[in-house]
Amino acid sequence: MFTVLECVTQQHQSSIVLVAAAIALTGMFAFFHLMLRAEESAAERRRNWALIAAFAGGLSVWATHFVAMLAYEGTVAIGFDWLFTALSSALAVAGFRLALAIGLSRPRLLLGAAGLITMSVAVMHFVGMAGVRAAAQVRFDWLSIAVGAVVAFVMFAGALAAFMRLAGWRRILVPGSVAVIGICTLHFTTMSATILAPDPALPAVETGVFDRIWLTSAISAVTFLVLLVLAIAVVVDRYLVDLKGFANATLDGLALVQDGRIVEINTKFAQLCERREGDIVGLPPNLLLKANDGQPVDAARQRPVEATPQIGERHRIFELAVHTIDYGGRPCQVIAIRDLTEKRAAQRKVEYLARHDMLTGLTNRSMFQEALEEALTLSRETGEAFALLSLDLDRFKAVNDLFGHAEGDRVLRDVAEILRSAICEGDVVARLGGDEFIILARRVGGADAYGALAERILAIFRERMDLLADPTAVGVSIGIALSPKDGKDAETLMHSADVALYRAKNSGRGVHAFYDRTMDHEARERRQLENDLRQAIAREEFHLLFQPIQSIADETVVGYEALLRWDHPVRGNVSPDLFIPIAEESGIILSIGEWVLREACRQAAGWREPCKVAVNISAVQFRLPGLAFLVCTVLNETGLAPARLELEVTESALLKDRRATIETLRQLKAIGVQIVMDDFGTGYSSLSNLQAFPFDRLKIDRSFIASMQSDPNARAIVHAVVGLGRSLNLPVTAEGIETEEQYRMIVEEGCRHAQGFLLGRPGRGPLPLAPVADLPEPGVEDDTLARLLFSV
């Protein structure tokens, strides 16, 4: 009896055994390297790499087995059946592939994968042994084989576990080494458990030393070649295929140029050139692109330049950069292009929005300042004159309040079109904000030419903005400042145009006015007056006069209207027509209005006769949500009965936030205060206002009373208002009665009350009954005040 173990240790060529060991070690390193590559790849490529890894693992185990068998130099000659030998290699590959399918997809089945690898190595061994030709009987020690299989299973499981847990180069080195131990353990254990009993009855096998060396060399060469090809495939896939994918991942188009022709491109380059990759390779880059600097496309550049395509959509803009690198051992140019079309379009839009008004498309303030500075520089150098026309829309605020901001925006766009149609080439028209526009104009002919331009603009407005046909129509006022006469710098010139505009608006609107130096004096006077107005209450410069309101039926005084007067320490008595508009524009009217209300109620509470007192409330005051609470508080503090207070409001108070204003009026009505509509028939009179809120009285504006004698239309308006009041059961008061004829006419028309110089001039009011501080009369009851506070 003869054992294979003794044969391996004593009768094997050591050089061939070392070759077998090298095959096993190289094969396992390749196997785990390929597994690592499969793990890194996408799902589709992962299956391909798993199949290649199965070939590497199975063939390396098979080659290790047969090379070790060929190293035998025993007394029993051994030969091989090539059919069983080939079958054993296929079974080894199939076993490894099945094990990888389980291990890669479900890591929890690691032990199952290790078992499959152990089984495939064992099956390969026994199928290979079945193909051994020798003059001997073959028997196996199955217990030893089972022990070897268990040890190999543990080694393979450890190798797979190490691969899944380790990192870096150890993921290949450690699992490969452990797997080689498992392969050798199973192989040599199985070989030691194989017993060859010589049988003279069997035919002898003739083999020579040369045959063994040839077979060993052939199997080793083929195995190493297969493993080398697999290693090269890994390198190619990792460093070339991945590099191609990396190049395709960039947003830039890349092309390699050698000897003036494109040799390699990425997918993005083909997309930008709107051609297939195969159609581009081999072409000169100048056929595809044109650099804006005039140099060849592949010329080396220090910085990127813009380029345009020679094919496809020519309006596109590319950024072109060129660098020289070594490729394939030779210098070549790398062309990088990036599509800037959308970026340039976005930049142009941003630049446009930064220099133009978004709503109208006109030049904005920033760009106009630049144009003005350029015009001033040119004027200083050449003496060329120009003018600024400052424009402000008339009635725009009312349109915006009545019809909404969307309609207001439409009006502004229409105004922009009008101004564009009026100017000449070289002029600049800008919207400074809101309803403020300005024109920088250059004309030959001096002030007359600029006056003609202003008249042309006014004429177009009158033509296209007809208030009778379109309730949203607006007018325009124009102020003109000439350079360099009215200013030699931008700030002075624009200030002069604004001052001229202020004069135009105060001259009746819808006109133009040139700047002159007296306007500056008026503007300074107005600013000084506004400053004095802010301090008038603290300086106790205000006082009230009371004009009687007479009942026409019995000619008795039914009430007094409180009229504000300002005794300026320097200017003397300042007309309300002068300071009230300033107070409303500056917001000072809020504090003045509160003072008037408080003072009127205080004095009326001490009158001997319990007459009513009428106080005018500005539209500006209605913007405060606490107006009703203020009135309630004043009544409570002064002790004036709410029924004795009349608040006179104009319809302009209803123009802005009409719903909130009517709610405030209802709160005032709930207190017991009476509400009078003042100046009815002027401005934006609307019957819907009379329907929406139950006013207590109407007052006809003095302008109609003054014109009744000479203007039949004025008397017809008075007649209509009185008739309307009679239909709605609203008493009508005529103010501004200064002649007997006017009084006779309002009596004929049926007015209930009258007011004017004819009936009584403004004075100190009725005599007081007692000092105001001693009056016991209560104001608003506490529960009424609480209810109002809660509602507000």
C-alpha positions in Angstrom: 0.0 0.0 0.0 1.2 3.4 -0.8 0.0 6.9 0.5 0.0 10.1 -1.4 1.1 12.2 1.6 4.4 10.3 1.7 4.7 10.9 -2.0 4.1 14.7 -1.7 6.7 15.1 1.1 9.3 12.8 -0.2 8.8 12.3 -4.0 7.6 15.7 -5.3 9.7 18.2 -7.3 9.9 21.2 -4.9 10.1 23.7 -7.8 6.7 22.6 -9.2 5.2 22.6 -5.7 6.3 26.3 -5.4 4.7 27.0 -8.8 1.5 25.5 -7.5 1.7 27.6 -4.4 2.3 30.8 -6.5 -0.7 29.9 -8.6 -2.9 29.5 -5.6 -1.7 32.7 -3.9 -1.9 34.8 -7.1 -5.3 33.3 -8.0 -6.8 34.1 -4.6 -5.4 37.7 -4.6 -7.0 38.2 -8.1 -10.2 36.6 -6.9 -10.7 39.0 -3.9 -9.5 42.0 -6.0 -12.2 41.2 -8.5 -14.8 40.8 -5.8 -13.8 44.3 -4.6 -14.2 45.6 -8.1 -17.7 44.0 -8.3 -18.6 45.6 -5.0 -17.6 49.1 -6.3 -19.6 48.7 -9.5 -23.2 49.3 -10.4 -25.7 46.4 -10.4 -25.3 45.5 -14.1 -21.5 45.6 -14.1 -21.4 43.9 -10.7 -22.7 40.7 -12.2 -20.1 40.8 -14.9 -17.3 41.2 -12.4 -18.7 38.4 -10.2 -18.5 36.1 -13.2 -14.9 37.0 -13.9 -14.0 36.6 -10.2 -15.6 33.1 -10.4 -13.3 32.2 -13.3 -10.3 33.5 -11.5 -11.0 31.6 -8.3 -12.2 28.4 -9.9 -9.3 28.2 -12.4 -6.7 29.1 -9.9 -7.9 26.3 -7.5 -8.0 23.8 -10.4 -4.5 24.8 -11.7 -3.1 24.5 -8.1 -4.5 21.0 -7.8 -3.2 19.7 -11.2 0.2 21.4 -11.0 0.7 19.8 -7.5 -0.3 16.4 -9.0 2.2 16.8 -11.8 4.9 17.4 -9.2 4.7 13.8 -8.1 7.8 11.5 -8.8 6.6 8.3 -7.2 6.9 4.6 -8.3 3.4 4.5 -9.7 3.0 6.3 -12.9 0.1 8.6 -13.1 -1.8 9.9 -16.2 -4.8 12.1 -16.7 -8.0 11.9 -18.6 -8.5 15.3 -20.2 -12.3 15.1 -20.3 -12.6 14.7 -16.5 -9.8 17.3 -16.1 -11.8 19.9 -18.1 -15.0 19.0 -16.4 -13.4 19.5 -13.0 -12.3 23.1 -14.0 -15.9 23.9 -15.1 -17.3 22.6 -11.9 -14.9 24.7 -9.9 -15.9 27.9 -11.8 -19.6 27.1 -11.4 -19.3 26.5 -7.7 -17.4 29.8 -7.1 -20.0 31.7 -9.2 -22.9 30.3 -7.2 -21.1 31.1 -4.0 -20.6 34.7 -5.1 -24.2 35.1 -6.2 -25.2 34.3 -2.6 -22.5 36.2 -0.8 -22.7 39.4 -2.9 -26.4 39.8 -2.9 -27.1 38.6 0.7 -24.1 39.1 3.1 -26.0 37.4 5.9 -25.6 34.1 3.9 -21.8 34.2 4.4 -21.6 30.7 5.8 -23.6 29.4 2.9 -21.2 31.0 0.4 -18.2 29.5 2.3 -19.9 26.1 2.2 -20.4 26.3 -1.5 -16.7 27.2 -2.1 -15.6 24.3 0.1 -18.0 21.9 -1.8 -16.9 23.2 -5.2 -13.2 22.7 -4.3 -13.9 19.2 -3.1 -16.1 18.3 -6.1 -13.3 19.6 -8.4 -10.8 17.4 -6.6 -12.8 14.2 -6.8 -13.8 14.7 -10.4 -10.2 15.4 -11.2 -9.1 12.2 -9.3 -11.7 10.3 -11.2 -9.7 11.2 -14.3 -6.4 9.9 -12.9 -5.0 6.9 -14.9 -2.8 4.6 -12.9 -2.0 0.8 -12.6 -3.5 0.8 -9.1 -6.8 0.6 -7.2 -7.9 4.0 -5.5 -9.5 4.0 -2.0 -10.3 7.0 0.3 -10.1 7.6 4.0 -13.4 9.5 4.3 -12.9 10.5 8.0 -9.7 12.4 7.1 -11.4 14.0 4.2 -14.3 15.2 6.4 -11.9 16.7 8.9 -10.1 18.5 6.0 -13.3 19.8 4.6 -14.3 21.2 8.0 -11.0 23.0 8.3 -11.3 24.4 4.8 -14.8 25.6 5.4 -13.6 27.5 8.5 -10.8 29.1 6.4 -13.1 30.1 3.6 -15.7 31.6 6.0 -12.9 33.5 7.7 -11.6 34.8 4.4 -15.1 36.1 3.3 -15.6 37.6 6.8 -12.2 39.4 6.6 -13.1 40.7 3.1 -16.3 42.2 4.4 -14.9 43.8 7.5 -11.4 45.0 6.6 -10.4 48.1 4.6 -7.7 49.1 2.2 -5.0 46.7 1.0 -5.8 44.3 3.8 -9.2 43.4 2.1 -7.2 41.6 -0.5 -4.0 40.4 1.4 -5.6 38.8 4.5 -8.6 37.0 2.8 -6.3 35.8 0.0 -3.8 34.3 2.4 -6.5 32.6 4.5 -8.2 31.2 1.4 -4.9 29.7 0.2 -4.5 27.9 3.6 -8.0 26.5 3.2 -7.3 25.3 -0.4 -4.0 23.7 0.6 -5.6 22.1 3.7 -8.4 20.5 1.8 -6.2 19.5 -1.1 -3.4 17.8 0.9 -5.8 16.3 3.4 -7.8 14.7 0.6 -4.6 13.6 -1.1 -3.3 12.1 2.2 -6.6 10.2 2.5 -6.3 8.8 -1.0 -4.7 5.3 -1.1 -3.3 3.9 -4.4 -3.0 0.1 -4.2 -0.9 -1.2 -7.2 -2.8 -3.7 -9.3 -0.6 -5.7 -11.8 -3.8 -6.7 -13.7 -4.2 -3.1 -14.8 -2.3 -1.7 -17.8 0.7 0.4 -17.0 0.8 4.1 -17.7 3.7 5.4 -19.7 4.8 9.0 -18.7 8.1 10.6 -19.1 9.8 13.5 -17.3 9.5 15.7 -20.3 5.7 15.2 -20.5 5.4 16.2 -16.9 7.5 19.3 -17.3 5.6 20.3 -20.5 2.2 19.9 -18.9 3.3 21.8 -15.8 4.6 24.7 -17.9 1.5 24.7 -20.1 -1.0 24.7 -17.2 1.1 27.3 -15.3 1.5 29.6 -18.3 -2.2 29.4 -19.2 -3.2 30.0 -15.6 -0.9 33.0 -15.2 -2.0 34.4 -18.5 -5.6 34.2 -17.5 -4.9 35.8 -14.2 -2.7 38.5 -15.9 -5.5 39.3 -18.3 -8.0 39.6 -15.5 -5.7 41.9 -13.6 -5.2 44.0 -16.7 -9.0 44.1 -17.1 -9.3 45.4 -13.5 -6.7 48.1 -14.1 -8.3 49.1 -17.4 -11.7 49.3 -16.0 -10.6 51.2 -12.9 -8.3 53.7 -14.5 -9.6 54.0 -18.1 -13.3 53.2 -17.9 -13.6 55.0 -14.6 -11.6 57.9 -16.0 -14.0 58.0 -18.9 -17.0 58.1 -16.6 -15.3 60.7 -14.5 -14.7 62.8 -17.6 -18.4 62.4 -18.5 -19.5 63.5 -15.1 -18.2 67.0 -15.6 -20.3 69.9 -16.8 -17.6 70.8 -19.3 -17.0 69.4 -22.7 -13.5 67.9 -23.0 -11.6 67.1 -26.1 -8.0 65.8 -26.7 -6.3 67.2 -29.7 -3.1 65.8 -31.3 -1.5 67.0 -34.5 -4.4 69.4 -35.0 -7.1 66.7 -34.9 -9.4 65.5 -32.1 -8.5 62.0 -30.8 -10.8 61.7 -27.8 -13.8 63.5 -26.4 -16.3 63.1 -23.5 -20.0 62.8 -23.9 -20.6 66.4 -22.9 -18.4 67.7 -25.7 -20.5 65.8 -28.3 -23.7 67.1 -26.8 -22.5 70.7 -26.9 -21.4 70.3 -30.5 -24.7 68.6 -31.3 -22.9 65.7 -33.0 -22.3 62.0 -32.3 -19.0 61.1 -30.7 -17.9 59.0 -33.7 -18.5 62.0 -36.0 -16.3 64.3 -34.1 -13.2 62.2 -33.5 -10.7 62.9 -36.2 -12.0 66.4 -37.1 -10.0 69.6 -36.7 -11.4 71.6 -33.8 -11.7 74.7 -35.9 -14.5 73.1 -37.9 -16.5 72.8 -34.7 -15.7 76.1 -32.8 -14.6 79.6 -33.5 -12.7 81.5 -30.8 -13.6 85.1 -30.3 -9.9 86.1 -30.0 -9.2 85.1 -33.6 -6.7 82.4 -32.7 -7.0 78.7 -33.6 -9.2 76.9 -31.2 -6.5 74.6 -29.9 -3.9 77.4 -29.3 -2.7 77.5 -25.7 -4.1 80.4 -23.7 -3.4 81.9 -20.3 -7.1 82.5 -19.6 -10.4 81.4 -21.0 -12.0 83.2 -23.9 -15.5 83.1 -25.4 -16.2 81.0 -28.5 -19.2 80.3 -30.8 -20.2 77.0 -32.5 -19.6 76.6 -36.2 -22.5 74.1 -36.4 -25.9 73.8 -34.8 -27.4 76.8 -33.0 -24.9 79.6 -33.7 -26.4 82.0 -31.1 -24.9 80.0 -28.3 -21.9 81.2 -26.3 -19.1 78.9 -25.0 -16.3 79.5 -22.6 -13.1 78.0 -24.1 -10.0 77.0 -22.2 -7.0 75.2 -23.6 -4.1 73.4 -21.7 -1.2 71.3 -22.9 -0.7 67.8 -21.3 1.2 64.6 -22.0 -1.1 61.9 -23.4 0.1 58.6 -24.7 3.7 59.8 -24.3 3.1 62.8 -26.6 2.1 66.3 -25.9 -1.5 67.2 -26.7 -4.0 70.0 -26.1 -7.0 69.6 -23.9 -9.9 71.7 -25.0 -12.5 72.5 -22.3 -15.8 74.2 -23.3 -18.7 75.3 -21.2 -22.1 76.5 -22.4 -22.5 80.1 -21.1 -25.7 80.8 -23.1 -28.1 80.7 -20.2 -25.6 82.4 -17.9 -25.1 85.2 -20.3 -28.8 85.6 -20.8 -29.3 85.7 -17.0 -26.5 88.2 -16.6 -28.1 90.4 -19.3 -31.4 90.2 -17.5 -29.8 91.1 -14.2 -28.0 94.0 -15.8 -31.2 95.1 -17.4 -33.1 95.0 -14.2 -30.3 96.7 -12.4 -30.5 99.6 -14.9 -34.2 99.7 -15.8 -37.5 100.0 -14.0 -39.1 96.6 -13.8 -42.7 97.8 -14.3 -42.3 100.3 -17.2 -39.0 99.3 -18.8 -37.7 102.8 -18.5 -34.3 103.8 -17.2 -34.2 103.6 -13.4 -32.7 106.1 -11.0 -29.2 104.5 -10.9 -28.8 104.5 -14.7 -30.3 108.0 -15.0 -27.7 109.3 -12.6 -24.9 107.8 -14.8 -26.5 109.4 -17.9 -26.8 112.8 -16.1 -23.2 112.7 -15.0 -22.1 111.9 -18.5 -24.2 114.8 -19.9 -22.7 117.2 -17.3 -19.1 116.1 -18.2 -19.8 116.6 -21.9 -21.4 119.9 -21.2 -18.4 121.1 -19.4 -16.1 120.0 -22.2 -18.1 121.1 -25.2 -20.5 123.7 -23.8 -23.4 121.7 -25.0 -26.6 122.6 -23.0 -29.3 120.3 -22.0 -32.4 120.3 -19.8 -34.1 118.2 -17.1 -37.9 117.8 -17.2 -39.3 116.6 -13.9 -42.8 115.1 -14.3 -45.4 114.2 -11.7 -48.7 112.6 -12.4 -51.9 114.4 -11.4 -54.8 112.3 -9.8 -52.6 109.2 -9.8 -53.0 108.6 -6.1 -56.8 108.7 -6.4 -56.7 106.3 -9.3 -54.5 103.9 -7.4 -56.8 104.1 -4.3 -60.1 103.8 -6.2 -59.2 101.2 -8.8 -56.4 99.2 -7.2 -52.7 98.8 -7.7 -53.0 96.6 -10.8 -54.9 99.4 -12.6 -52.4 101.9 -11.2 -49.5 99.8 -12.7 -51.3 99.8 -16.1 -51.6 103.6 -16.0 -47.8 103.9 -15.3 -47.0 101.6 -18.3 -49.3 103.8 -20.5 -47.5 106.9 -19.2 -44.2 105.3 -20.0 -45.3 104.7 -23.6 -46.5 108.3 -23.9 -43.1 109.6 -22.8 -41.3 107.3 -25.2 -43.3 108.6 -28.1 -42.7 112.2 -27.1 -38.9 112.2 -26.8 -36.2 112.2 -29.5 -33.2 110.0 -30.1 -30.6 110.7 -27.6 -33.0 111.8 -24.9 -33.3 109.7 -21.7 -36.5 109.1 -19.9 -36.5 107.5 -16.5 -38.9 106.5 -13.7 -37.5 107.6 -10.4 -40.2 105.8 -8.3 -44.0 106.0 -7.7 -45.4 108.4 -10.2 -42.3 110.5 -10.6 -40.6 110.6 -14.0 -37.7 112.6 -15.4 -36.4 113.4 -18.9 -32.9 114.4 -19.9 -33.3 116.2 -23.2 -30.9 117.8 -25.6 -32.4 120.4 -28.0 -31.2 123.2 -30.2 -33.1 126.4 -29.5 -32.8 126.9 -25.7 -35.7 127.3 -23.4 -38.3 127.6 -26.3 -37.3 124.2 -27.6 -37.7 122.6 -24.1 -41.0 124.4 -23.6 -42.2 123.0 -26.9 -41.2 119.5 -25.7 -43.2 120.0 -22.5 -46.2 121.3 -24.4 -46.0 118.3 -26.7 -46.1 115.9 -23.7 -49.1 117.8 -22.3 -50.9 117.6 -25.6 -50.4 113.8 -25.9 -51.7 113.4 -22.3 -54.8 115.4 -23.2 -55.3 113.3 -26.2 -54.8 109.9 -24.7 -55.8 110.6 -21.1 -59.4 111.8 -21.5 -60.9 112.0 -18.0 -64.5 112.2 -19.4 -64.1 109.0 -21.3 -61.7 107.1 -18.9 -62.1 107.5 -15.1 -58.5 106.2 -14.7 -57.0 109.0 -16.8 -54.3 111.1 -15.2 -52.7 114.4 -16.0 -49.1 115.5 -15.7 -47.3 118.6 -14.4 -43.8 119.4 -15.6 -40.9 121.4 -14.1 -37.9 122.3 -16.3 -34.4 123.2 -15.3 -31.7 124.2 -17.8 -28.0 123.3 -17.6 -25.7 125.0 -16.9 -27.9 128.1 -16.0 -29.9 126.3 -13.3 -27.2 124.0 -12.0 -23.7 122.8 -12.8 -23.9 119.6 -10.9 -26.4 116.7 -10.8 -27.8 117.4 -7.3 -28.4 121.2 -7.9 -29.9 120.6 -11.3 -32.4 117.9 -10.1 -33.3 120.1 -7.2 -34.0 123.0 -9.6 -36.2 120.7 -11.7 -38.1 119.6 -8.6 -38.7 123.2 -7.5 -40.0 124.1 -10.9 -42.3 121.1 -10.8 -43.7 122.3 -7.4 -44.4 125.6 -9.0 -46.2 123.9 -11.9 -48.4 121.9 -9.5 -49.3 124.9 -7.5 -50.2 126.8 -10.6 -53.2 124.6 -11.3 -51.5 121.3 -12.5 -51.5 120.2 -16.1 -48.9 122.9 -17.0 -45.2 123.3 -17.2 -43.0 125.8 -15.4 -39.3 126.8 -15.8 -37.1 127.2 -12.8 -36.2 130.6 -11.6 -34.4 131.7 -8.4 -37.5 133.1 -6.7 -38.7 129.5 -6.6 -35.9 128.5 -4.3 -36.9 131.2 -1.9 -40.5 129.9 -1.9 -39.3 126.4 -1.3 -37.2 127.5 1.6 -40.1 129.5 2.9 -42.3 126.4 2.8 -39.7 124.3 4.6 -39.4 127.0 7.3 -43.1 127.1 7.6 -43.3 123.4 8.0 -40.7 123.5 10.7 -42.5 126.3 12.6 -45.8 124.4 12.2 -44.3 121.4 14.1 -43.6 123.7 17.1 -46.8 125.7 17.0 -48.8 123.6 19.5 -45.9 123.6 22.0 -45.6 127.4 21.6 -49.4 127.8 22.0 -49.7 129.7 18.7 -53.0 128.1 17.7 -56.4 129.3 18.7 -60.0 128.5 17.6 -62.7 130.7 16.2 -66.3 129.6 16.0 -68.6 130.6 13.0 -72.3 130.3 13.7 -74.6 127.9 11.8 -78.1 129.3 11.5 -81.4 127.5 11.0 -83.2 129.1 8.1 -86.6 128.2 9.4 -86.5 130.2 12.6 -83.2 132.1 12.1 -81.7 130.8 15.3 -78.1 129.6 15.8 -78.1 125.8 16.0 -74.3 125.3 16.2 -70.8 126.6 15.5 -68.0 125.4 13.3 -64.6 125.4 14.9 -62.1 127.2 12.7 -58.3 126.9 13.3 -56.2 130.0 13.3 -52.4 130.3 13.6 -50.8 133.5 15.0 -47.2 133.2 13.9 -44.8 135.2 16.0 -43.1 136.6 12.9 -45.6 136.2 10.0 -48.6 137.1 12.0 -51.9 135.5 11.1 -51.2 132.6 8.6 -54.0 131.5 6.4 -55.4 128.0 6.9 -55.3 127.6 3.1 -51.6 127.9 3.3 -50.6 125.8 6.4 -53.3 123.1 6.3 -52.0 121.5 3.0 -48.5 121.6 4.4 -49.7 119.9 7.6 -51.5 117.2 5.7 -48.5 116.5 3.4 -46.1 116.3 6.3 -48.3 114.4 8.7 -48.4 117.2 11.3 -52.1 117.3 10.8 -52.4 114.3 13.2 -51.2 116.2 16.2 -53.0 119.4 15.1 -56.2 117.6 14.5 -56.2 116.1 18.0 -55.5 119.5 19.5 -58.4 121.1 17.6 -60.8 118.3 18.6 -59.8 118.5 22.3 -59.9 122.3 22.4 -63.2 122.6 20.6 -64.9 120.1 22.9 -63.4 121.7 26.0 -64.7 125.1 25.0 -68.1 123.9 23.8 -68.6 122.0 27.1 -68.5 125.4 28.9 -70.9 127.3 26.6 -73.9 128.9 28.2 -76.0 127.7 25.3 -75.9 123.9 24.6 -75.2 124.4 20.9 -73.5 121.9 18.7 -69.9 122.3 17.7 -68.6 121.1 14.3 -65.0 120.0 13.9 -63.3 119.2 10.6 -61.5 115.8 10.5 -58.7 115.4 7.9 -58.6 112.4 5.6 -55.2 111.7 7.0 -56.6 111.2 10.5 -58.8 108.4 9.2 -55.7 106.4 8.5 -55.3 105.9 12.2 -57.2 102.9 13.5 -57.8 104.5 16.9 -59.7 107.7 15.7 -63.0 106.6 17.3 -61.3 105.8 20.5 -59.6 109.2 20.5 -62.9 111.0 20.0 -64.5 108.9 22.8 -61.6 109.7 25.1 -61.8 113.4 24.4 -65.5 113.5 25.0 -65.0 111.7 28.3 -62.2 114.0 29.4 -64.0 117.3 28.4 -67.5 116.3 29.5 -69.1 117.2 26.2 -72.2 115.3 25.3 -71.6 113.2 22.2 -74.9 114.5 20.6 -73.4 118.1 20.6 -70.3 117.1 18.5 -70.5 117.1 14.7 -67.5 115.7 12.8 -67.2 117.1 9.2 -65.5 114.7 6.8 -64.8 115.0 3.1 -65.3 112.2 0.6 -61.5 112.1 0.1 -61.4 110.2 3.4 -63.3 107.4 1.8 -60.9 107.0 -1.1 -58.2 104.9 0.7 -59.4 101.8 2.5 -63.0 102.7 2.2 -64.2 99.7 4.3 -62.0 100.6 7.3 -63.1 104.3 7.0 -66.8 103.4 7.0 -66.2 101.1 10.0 -64.6 104.0 11.9 -67.6 106.2 11.0 -69.9 103.5 12.3 -68.0 103.5 15.6 -68.3 107.2 15.9 -72.0 107.0 15.1 -72.4 104.4 17.9 -70.9 106.9 20.4 -73.7 109.3 19.5 -71.5 111.8 17.5 -73.1 113.2 14.3 -71.3 112.9 11.0 -71.5 115.6 8.3 -70.3 115.2 4.7 -68.4 118.4 4.0 -67.8 120.0 0.5 -70.4 117.7 -1.1 -70.4 118.1 -4.9 -66.7 118.6 -5.3 -63.9 116.1 -5.8 -65.0 112.4 -6.1 -68.6 112.7 -5.0 -70.4 109.3 -5.1 -73.9 108.4 -4.3 -72.6 105.0 -3.1 -71.1 106.8 -0.1 -74.4 108.1 0.9 -75.9 104.6 0.5 -73.1 102.9 2.5 -73.2 105.2 5.5 -76.1 107.2 7.1 -74.7 110.7 7.3 -76.5 113.3 9.4 -76.1 116.3 7.2 -74.7 117.5 3.9 -72.7 120.7 3.3 -72.6 122.4 -0.1 -69.2 123.8 -0.9 -68.9 127.6 -0.9 -67.6 127.6 -4.5 -71.1 126.7 -5.8 -72.8 129.3 -3.5 -70.4 132.0 -4.8 -71.2 131.2 -8.5 -75.0 130.8 -8.1 -75.8 134.4 -9.3 -73.6 134.2 -12.4 -73.6 130.5 -13.3 -76.8 128.7 -13.9 -75.0 125.4 -13.7 -73.9 126.2 -10.1 -77.4 126.9 -9.1 -78.6 123.7 -10.8 -76.0 121.7 -8.8 -77.3 123.4 -5.5 -80.8 122.5 -6.5 -79.8 118.9 -7.2 -78.0 118.5 -3.9 -80.8 119.9 -1.9 -83.3 117.7 -3.7 -81.1 114.7 -3.0 -80.9 115.6 0.7 -84.6 116.0 0.9 -85.1 112.5 -0.7 -82.6 111.0 1.8 -84.0 113.0 4.7 -80.6 114.7 5.1 -80.6 118.4 6.1 -78.4 120.5 3.7 -76.2 123.4 4.9 -75.0 126.1 2.5 -71.7 127.7 3.6 -70.1 130.8 2.3 -73.2 133.0 2.4 -71.9 136.6 2.0 -74.8 138.5 0.3 -78.5 138.9 0.7 -79.0 137.6 -2.9 -77.2 134.4 -2.1 -79.2 134.0 1.1 -82.4 134.5 -0.8 -81.5 131.9 -3.4 -80.6 129.2 -0.9 -83.9 129.8 0.9 -85.7 129.4 -2.4 -83.8 126.1 -3.0 -84.8 124.8 0.4 -81.6 124.6 2.3 -82.2 123.9 6.1 -79.1 125.7 7.4 -76.8 128.5 6.3 -73.3 129.7 7.3 -71.3 132.7 6.1 -70.1 136.2 6.8 -73.6 137.5 6.2 -74.9 135.5 9.1 -71.9 135.8 11.4 -68.2 136.1 11.3 -65.9 133.6 13.1 -65.5 134.7 16.7 -64.9 133.4 20.2 -68.2 131.6 20.4 -71.0 131.8 23.0 -70.3 133.0 26.5 -69.3 130.3 28.9 -71.6 129.4 31.7 -68.9 128.7 34.2 -65.2 127.8 34.3 -64.8 124.6 32.3 -63.0 122.8 35.2 -66.2 123.2 37.4 -68.6 121.7 34.9 -70.2 118.6 36.2 -71.6 117.5 32.8 -70.5 113.9 32.0 -69.0 112.9 28.6 -69.3 109.4 27.3 -70.5 106.9 29.9 -67.9 104.3 31.1 -69.7 101.3 29.6 -69.8 103.1 26.2 -66.1 103.8 26.3 -65.4 100.2 27.3 -67.5 98.9 24.4 -65.8 101.1 21.9 -62.3 100.1 23.2 -63.3 96.5 22.8 -64.6 97.0 19.2 -61.4 99.0 18.2 
